[in-house]
């Protein structure tokens, strides 16, 4: 039995490795358009690379700021108001 497909806005397991003197963290993200993309970030340590990646992933998933922000749970009618 295969794995359950990632829903839009979800990402898979974060993997870290060392590339030269830099640590790299990467994960696959199901973007809001439905396409699966590989996202990566780096840092001086594995933990900093992981934190940078988590921040990058969250910024790709959530659109806008403030009380009128659109999120992955926003309804289409809310999107239409901003369009």
ABEGO torsion letter per residue (X at the ends): XBBBBBBBGBBBBBBBBBBEABBBBBBBBBBAAGBBBBBBBBBABAAAAAAAAAAAAAAAABBEBEAABBBAABBAAAAAAAX
